[in-house]
Amino acid sequence: MGQNFNHETLPLHSTASNTKFEIDVWRYNHPDATQTVYLQGGIHGIELTGIPVVHEFIKEIEEHQLAYNFICVP
């Protein structure tokens, strides 16, 4: 079986009114990897095209089993 991404939600901040801010992180760890790639979408606010591009990239990485570690933040 091939490598797959693992999803985790990281807490960033909680306001006085208990509003919580979180960020989704997808990690892919290949056993033969010697390098790590970081990819982030939507870095300048609401950049709607960057988010689905990261999700499509995740599909491609899993399909081709690239020998790198990836940290993706859509």
Secondary structure as the mmCIF struct_conf table of DSSP 4:
data_model
#
loop_
_struct_conf.conf_type_id
_struct_conf.id
_struct_conf.beg_label_comp_id
_struct_conf.beg_label_asym_id
_struct_conf.beg_label_seq_id
_struct_conf.end_label_comp_id
_struct_conf.end_label_asym_id
_struct_conf.end_label_seq_id
STRN STRN1 ASN A 6 SER A 14
TURN_TY1_P TURN_TY1_P1 ALA A 16 SER A 17
STRN STRN2 LYS A 20 TYR A 28
TURN_TY1_P TURN_TY1_P2 PRO A 31 ASP A 32
STRN STRN3 THR A 36 GLN A 40
BEND BEND1 GLY A 41 GLY A 41
TURN_TY1_P TURN_TY1_P3 ILE A 43 HIS A 44
BEND BEND2 GLY A 45 GLY A 45
TURN_TY1_P TURN_TY1_P4 LEU A 48 THR A 49
HELX_RH_AL_P HELX_RH_AL_P1 GLY A 50 HIS A 64
TURN_TY1_P TURN_TY1_P5 GLN A 65 GLN A 65
BEND BEND3 ALA A 67 TYR A 68
STRN STRN4 ASN A 69 VAL A 73
#
